[in-house]
Amino acid sequence: MSFTPQLLSSDIEDDLRAAVRDLLDRRVAPSDLIAAYDGAPAPGLQAELAEMGVTGLLVPEELGGAGAGAAVAGVVAEELGSACAAGDFLTASIAASVAVAAGATDLAGQLAAGARTAALVVPFSVDPHGPLTGFPVAGDTITARSVAGALGADVLLALGDDGALYEFAATEVRIDPVSSLDMTRQVADVTFDGARGAVLAADGAAAVRAGLLTGTALLAAEQAGVARWCVASTVEYLKQRKQFGRVVGGFQALKHRLAELYADAESAAAAARSATVTLAELGPEESDTVIAVSVAAAYCSDLAVRAAEEAVQLHGGIGMTWEAPVHLYLKRAKADQIGFGTPGRHRAALAGLIDLPA
């Protein structure tokens, strides 16, 4: 039976959105984010989000979390994207928390409370559709490249070649920072050299795949937030900028471009909402969920990049300056475009899911 997602947000979600937006207005300054490209540490929000109970949204209540579901978490992800905020919400509170919950251990409650942070040891570009590669449990040396969330994590979760999910203390492995296009979401190479981990879940592949699928859905929500900011900030700028004695936003050609971009950004928000609601209601195993997530990932990834590119261009000369925050959103959009799989990878997977001929 076909599932029809509820795209309208609830009063609880609206209140959460307002609370998160208030926190971001107080704690996230573009100048601090820009400073991360000059070597300063990116300002994180994990402690503040933990105080709000946001870090445990996807952890079941019986394991110490809120058990709120992906739809509620999507509201937070969208607001974080709109602020281009740095932090580990997507990697620790979403992908890793979902994978840990499969093991039903005390670690899930610790992640929910914000007492510890975790990261899945997979490249940020790995999608939830293809085969997963496990590390050799015999203790051989192996390196995972470009792992998001590894820097600053207390616990690392890795799939073993025996199919189980293993838990490692971050101190037992070597973590080498890697320069990234988006320094507000840093990545690192993680090397296992004789490290021994504890088994967290017997079916590690299912746990990792659930974490990746959930991360993909929440990343789409983040990308929708990026697009929303790009449209809103560009409209606001063009209302004030004057050229030849006229407000630039009054030119018809620009009105048409902005109207089209606004409609596309709203479509991205709807696609992301559909993915998170379907995931929350049906779970990661259902084909309807995988289809909704793939649609959102394919659409929102490209749209966020286009919205950021339009924002840079329509801001004119100021959009090309280092001090203006527009470049932060373009970098975030471009980096996110390969996160949890490229749009092309999701379209290819979607074709098989809906029996679309190659």
PLY file of the C-alpha trace (Angstrom):
ply
format ascii 1.0
element vertex 358
property float x
property float y
property float z
element edge 357
property int vertex1
property int vertex2
end_header
0.00 0.00 0.00
1.36 3.40 -0.95
2.30 5.77 1.87
1.40 9.48 1.72
3.70 11.56 3.93
2.40 14.48 6.00
4.39 17.47 4.75
3.01 20.01 7.22
4.99 20.42 10.41
3.44 19.94 13.83
3.28 22.53 16.61
6.05 20.68 18.44
8.28 20.83 15.37
7.55 24.53 14.92
8.51 25.20 18.55
11.71 23.20 18.13
12.54 25.11 14.95
12.12 28.41 16.78
14.32 27.26 19.67
17.10 26.03 17.37
16.92 29.20 15.28
17.24 31.31 18.44
20.31 29.31 19.48
21.91 29.73 16.07
21.21 33.46 16.04
23.05 33.78 19.34
25.91 31.35 18.80
26.76 31.21 15.10
28.57 34.19 13.59
29.74 34.12 9.95
33.06 35.64 11.00
33.74 32.64 13.27
32.92 30.21 10.46
35.16 32.09 8.04
37.98 31.96 10.60
37.95 28.15 10.31
39.55 28.54 6.86
42.43 30.41 8.48
43.17 27.62 10.94
40.90 28.56 13.82
38.78 25.73 15.27
35.27 25.65 13.84
32.79 26.61 16.58
30.72 23.54 17.50
27.24 23.44 19.00
27.07 19.86 20.25
27.02 20.85 23.94
24.21 23.36 23.45
22.22 20.92 21.31
22.67 18.27 24.00
21.23 20.63 26.61
18.18 21.05 24.38
17.82 17.28 24.04
18.41 17.47 20.31
21.33 15.02 20.25
19.04 12.17 21.29
16.20 12.69 18.84
16.88 9.45 16.96
17.85 7.31 19.95
14.91 5.17 21.19
13.43 6.08 24.56
14.32 2.70 26.05
17.98 3.47 25.30
17.90 6.92 26.90
16.94 9.08 23.92
13.86 11.00 22.83
12.73 8.57 20.13
11.33 11.51 18.18
12.11 10.25 14.68
13.70 11.58 11.52
10.94 14.10 10.75
11.66 16.04 13.94
15.41 15.75 13.41
14.92 17.09 9.88
13.69 20.38 11.34
16.98 20.75 13.23
19.06 19.78 10.18
17.30 22.35 8.01
17.97 25.13 10.50
21.63 24.11 10.86
21.95 24.21 7.07
20.33 27.63 6.94
22.98 28.91 9.37
25.78 26.90 7.71
26.60 25.87 11.26
29.63 23.78 12.12
29.31 20.73 14.33
28.78 17.00 14.52
24.99 16.79 14.47
24.78 15.01 11.11
27.59 12.57 11.83
27.26 11.95 15.59
23.60 12.56 16.42
22.23 11.11 13.19
24.31 8.55 11.29
26.31 7.22 14.24
23.39 7.26 16.69
21.20 5.21 14.37
23.97 2.66 13.87
24.66 2.47 17.61
20.97 2.02 18.44
21.04 -1.27 16.53
23.38 -2.63 19.20
21.13 -1.55 22.08
24.11 -0.68 24.31
24.78 2.00 26.92
26.67 3.95 24.27
23.38 4.99 22.67
22.28 6.73 25.85
25.65 8.42 26.21
25.39 9.78 22.67
21.85 10.96 23.34
22.95 12.84 26.44
25.90 14.40 24.65
28.33 12.78 27.09
30.21 11.18 24.16
30.34 11.67 20.41
30.78 9.04 17.73
31.42 8.77 14.02
30.94 6.08 11.39
34.30 5.17 9.87
33.29 5.38 6.22
34.28 8.00 3.64
31.80 10.88 3.61
31.08 10.05 -0.04
29.82 6.50 0.66
26.14 6.05 -0.23
23.66 3.66 1.43
22.96 1.67 -1.76
26.22 -0.02 -2.76
28.38 -2.69 -1.11
30.14 -1.84 2.13
33.78 -2.66 2.78
34.74 -3.95 6.22
38.12 -3.58 7.88
40.14 -6.76 8.61
39.42 -7.86 12.16
42.73 -9.76 12.23
44.44 -6.46 13.03
45.99 -5.56 9.66
46.68 -1.91 8.87
43.92 -0.18 6.89
43.00 3.47 6.34
39.57 4.96 5.74
39.81 8.20 3.78
37.86 11.44 4.31
35.76 10.38 7.30
33.40 13.12 8.46
33.03 13.64 12.19
36.15 11.66 13.17
37.94 14.75 14.48
36.82 15.29 18.05
34.86 12.03 18.26
35.30 9.88 21.37
34.15 6.66 19.72
34.62 5.36 16.18
32.29 2.76 14.67
33.63 0.50 11.95
32.26 -2.45 9.99
34.47 -5.54 10.25
35.06 -8.02 7.47
33.22 -10.58 9.62
30.01 -8.55 9.24
29.88 -7.18 12.80
29.91 -3.53 13.85
32.87 -2.68 16.10
33.38 0.12 18.58
36.83 1.71 18.98
38.09 4.36 21.33
39.41 7.26 19.28
42.71 7.00 21.16
43.33 3.53 19.69
43.51 4.70 16.07
45.40 7.38 14.16
43.33 10.32 12.95
44.94 12.66 10.40
43.05 15.87 9.50
42.49 16.50 5.79
42.01 19.87 4.14
38.46 20.13 2.86
36.52 22.50 0.65
34.13 22.95 3.58
36.21 23.47 6.70
33.07 23.87 8.83
32.56 20.11 8.39
36.05 18.73 8.63
37.11 15.29 7.45
40.05 13.09 8.40
41.81 9.90 7.44
41.39 7.15 10.05
44.06 4.43 10.23
43.62 1.15 12.08
46.98 -0.41 12.89
46.47 -3.42 15.10
43.63 -1.75 17.00
41.16 -4.06 18.67
37.55 -3.06 19.03
34.52 -4.40 20.89
31.57 -5.87 18.99
28.64 -3.48 19.09
26.15 -5.24 16.80
26.23 -8.62 15.08
24.61 -7.38 11.85
26.96 -4.51 11.24
26.09 -3.99 7.59
22.40 -3.38 8.39
23.34 -0.97 11.19
25.75 1.00 8.99
23.34 1.06 6.07
20.54 2.37 8.32
22.89 5.08 9.58
23.90 6.06 6.05
20.30 6.15 4.80
19.21 8.29 7.74
22.21 10.55 7.23
21.28 10.92 3.56
17.74 12.00 4.43
18.92 14.51 7.02
21.60 15.83 4.67
18.84 16.59 2.15
17.07 18.60 4.86
20.31 20.47 5.52
20.69 21.20 1.81
17.12 22.52 1.71
18.11 24.89 4.53
21.16 26.04 2.58
18.97 26.79 -0.45
16.42 28.62 1.69
19.07 30.94 3.14
20.54 31.62 -0.29
17.16 32.67 -1.68
16.16 34.77 1.34
19.50 36.57 1.65
19.62 37.31 -2.09
16.10 38.72 -2.10
16.94 40.90 0.91
20.12 42.17 -0.73
18.45 42.97 -4.05
15.76 44.97 -2.23
18.47 47.36 -1.03
21.06 47.40 -3.82
20.58 50.24 -6.30
21.93 50.57 -9.82
21.23 53.34 -12.34
19.02 54.95 -9.70
16.76 51.92 -9.34
16.51 49.11 -6.83
18.14 46.11 -8.53
15.41 43.78 -7.34
12.92 45.71 -9.45
14.41 44.49 -12.74
12.10 41.95 -14.33
14.83 39.55 -15.41
16.05 39.22 -11.82
12.50 38.80 -10.55
12.04 35.85 -12.88
15.28 34.22 -11.76
14.43 34.66 -8.10
10.86 33.41 -8.54
12.12 30.24 -10.22
14.79 29.73 -7.58
12.25 30.25 -4.79
9.90 27.65 -6.28
12.76 25.17 -6.62
13.89 25.78 -3.04
10.36 25.10 -1.81
10.33 21.91 -3.84
13.62 20.89 -2.21
12.14 21.49 1.25
9.12 19.37 0.32
11.29 16.55 -1.04
13.46 16.55 2.08
10.38 16.62 4.32
8.88 13.70 2.41
12.07 11.70 2.94
12.31 12.34 6.68
8.60 11.73 7.33
8.61 8.51 5.32
11.72 7.35 7.13
10.15 8.15 10.50
6.90 6.34 9.72
8.09 3.31 7.75
11.70 2.78 8.84
14.85 2.36 6.74
14.01 -1.14 5.46
10.94 -0.23 3.38
11.35 0.40 -0.35
9.12 3.51 -0.13
11.63 4.98 2.31
14.63 4.28 0.11
12.81 5.79 -2.88
11.84 8.95 -0.99
15.37 9.40 0.36
16.95 8.86 -3.07
14.61 11.42 -4.66
15.43 13.98 -1.98
19.17 13.34 -2.18
19.28 13.61 -5.97
17.19 16.79 -6.09
18.38 18.70 -3.04
22.10 18.15 -3.72
22.03 19.85 -7.11
19.51 22.51 -6.10
21.60 23.65 -3.11
24.61 24.16 -5.37
22.58 26.10 -7.94
21.01 28.28 -5.23
24.45 29.07 -3.77
25.88 29.87 -7.20
22.96 32.18 -7.94
23.42 33.87 -4.56
27.09 34.56 -5.27
26.32 35.98 -8.71
23.29 38.04 -7.71
25.14 39.57 -4.78
27.44 41.13 -7.36
30.91 42.23 -6.28
30.16 41.85 -2.56
29.35 38.19 -3.16
32.94 37.55 -4.25
34.50 38.98 -1.09
35.93 36.93 1.76
33.99 38.87 4.39
30.56 38.13 2.88
29.18 34.80 4.13
27.87 33.70 0.72
31.00 31.67 -0.08
30.42 29.58 3.05
27.15 28.32 1.60
28.64 27.59 -1.80
31.42 25.56 -0.18
28.94 23.72 2.05
26.68 22.97 -0.92
29.54 21.71 -3.10
30.96 19.53 -0.31
27.50 18.17 0.56
26.91 17.34 -3.09
29.08 14.24 -2.72
28.08 13.50 0.88
26.44 10.08 1.29
26.59 9.59 -2.47
26.47 11.87 -5.49
23.15 12.83 -7.12
24.03 10.57 -10.05
24.56 7.64 -7.71
21.14 8.17 -6.14
19.48 8.52 -9.54
21.06 5.25 -10.65
19.80 3.53 -7.50
16.38 5.12 -7.94
16.11 3.76 -11.48
16.43 0.24 -10.17
14.00 0.85 -7.32
11.20 2.03 -9.62
11.99 -0.30 -12.55
13.08 2.54 -14.82
14.92 1.20 -17.89
18.55 2.25 -18.19
0 1
1 2
2 3
3 4
4 5
5 6
6 7
7 8
8 9
9 10
10 11
11 12
12 13
13 14
14 15
15 16
16 17
17 18
18 19
19 20
20 21
21 22
22 23
23 24
24 25
25 26
26 27
27 28
28 29
29 30
30 31
31 32
32 33
33 34
34 35
35 36
36 37
37 38
38 39
39 40
40 41
41 42
42 43
43 44
44 45
45 46
46 47
47 48
48 49
49 50
50 51
51 52
52 53
53 54
54 55
55 56
56 57
57 58
58 59
59 60
60 61
61 62
62 63
63 64
64 65
65 66
66 67
67 68
68 69
69 70
70 71
71 72
72 73
73 74
74 75
75 76
76 77
77 78
78 79
79 80
80 81
81 82
82 83
83 84
84 85
85 86
86 87
87 88
88 89
89 90
90 91
91 92
92 93
93 94
94 95
95 96
96 97
97 98
98 99
99 100
100 101
101 102
102 103
103 104
104 105
105 106
106 107
107 108
108 109
109 110
110 111
111 112
112 113
113 114
114 115
115 116
116 117
117 118
118 119
119 120
120 121
121 122
122 123
123 124
124 125
125 126
126 127
127 128
128 129
129 130
130 131
131 132
132 133
133 134
134 135
135 136
136 137
137 138
138 139
139 140
140 141
141 142
142 143
143 144
144 145
145 146
146 147
147 148
148 149
149 150
150 151
151 152
152 153
153 154
154 155
155 156
156 157
157 158
158 159
159 160
160 161
161 162
162 163
163 164
164 165
165 166
166 167
167 168
168 169
169 170
170 171
171 172
172 173
173 174
174 175
175 176
176 177
177 178
178 179
179 180
180 181
181 182
182 183
183 184
184 185
185 186
186 187
187 188
188 189
189 190
190 191
191 192
192 193
193 194
194 195
195 196
196 197
197 198
198 199
199 200
200 201
201 202
202 203
203 204
204 205
205 206
206 207
207 208
208 209
209 210
210 211
211 212
212 213
213 214
214 215
215 216
216 217
217 218
218 219
219 220
220 221
221 222
222 223
223 224
224 225
225 226
226 227
227 228
228 229
229 230
230 231
231 232
232 233
233 234
234 235
235 236
236 237
237 238
238 239
239 240
240 241
241 242
242 243
243 244
244 245
245 246
246 247
247 248
248 249
249 250
250 251
251 252
252 253
253 254
254 255
255 256
256 257
257 258
258 259
259 260
260 261
261 262
262 263
263 264
264 265
265 266
266 267
267 268
268 269
269 270
270 271
271 272
272 273
273 274
274 275
275 276
276 277
277 278
278 279
279 280
280 281
281 282
282 283
283 284
284 285
285 286
286 287
287 288
288 289
289 290
290 291
291 292
292 293
293 294
294 295
295 296
296 297
297 298
298 299
299 300
300 301
301 302
302 303
303 304
304 305
305 306
306 307
307 308
308 309
309 310
310 311
311 312
312 313
313 314
314 315
315 316
316 317
317 318
318 319
319 320
320 321
321 322
322 323
323 324
324 325
325 326
326 327
327 328
328 329
329 330
330 331
331 332
332 333
333 334
334 335
335 336
336 337
337 338
338 339
339 340
340 341
341 342
342 343
343 344
344 345
345 346
346 347
347 348
348 349
349 350
350 351
351 352
352 353
353 354
354 355
355 356
356 357
